[in-house]
Amino acid sequence: MGKKSKIAGYRSNRAPDVNTVHALFGDQRDQRDWDPLAGSMDRRDQSYVKNVRPRSEGQKTLMEAMQRNNLVMAIGPAGSGKTYLAICAAVEAFEKGKVDRIILSRPAVEAGEKIGFLPGDLQDKMSPYLRPLYDSLNDRLGLKRLKNLVDTGEIEIAPIGYMRGRTLNNAFVVIDEAQNCTYGQIKMIVSRLGWNSTMVITGDPDQSDLLEGISGLRDMADRLEGLASSGVAVCKLKDKDIVRHPLVAKMLEVI
């Protein structure tokens, strides 16, 4: 079970309301009452939580879709929990023995700035791009176990370009930041899906680092929506599903 919050007065007897935006972790207090500048809450409780629960209808729909379908596209704004929930589903499937490995992939596209050539082997070069995925895995597995699983190959990190020609059997595959993939890349990725595998593709079409019209995420999502009864789900999260700082949702409405 998760640790109790150390912040006094941060408990509530109210039942959780999935129609209200809450933090992904912690208590069920309505975050509309939270002021980030108030002194009563100096720090957000980062205690480990074993069972992740949805904090909005969109998140609930996404979690259910990942349980029922082999291919899920999670489309939504930054902070809506799509990547974290995909990682949680991958770890849960791995822990229960439903899959033999977790495969993570993300396009190596810089966000508007050139950082030059990175030293080291493939894993070292990809680490900066996959840092958000590592953080989520670390939160669910712990650093020591995460390192062991990476060393044994049960958790694999591979760039998009290295997925071609593979058949991904008995795996839970998470493709993150797919708005930075071309239509051809996403087409190649979805065709890698093998037996007894689940693939979750996440991204925000409005935050692509590619040139205008190059990203294929939105087009692929529109095409795959017609396969809803064939093991494919397209989940579109909204601003109300954002679980980061309350200002994120407000800023995204105007920028």
ABEGO torsion letter per residue (X at the ends): XBBBBABBGABBABBBBAABBBBABEBABBAAABBAABAABABBBABBBABBBBABAAAAAAAAAAAABABBBBBEBBGAGAAAAAAAAAAAAAAAGABABBBBBBBBBBBGBBAEBBBEBAAAAAAAAAAAAAAAAAAAAEAAAAAAAAAAGABBBBBAAAABGBBBBGBBBBBBGAAABBAAAAAAAAAABBBGBBBBBBEBAAABABBBGABAAAAAAAAAAAAAAAGBBBBBBBAAABABBAAAAAAAAAX
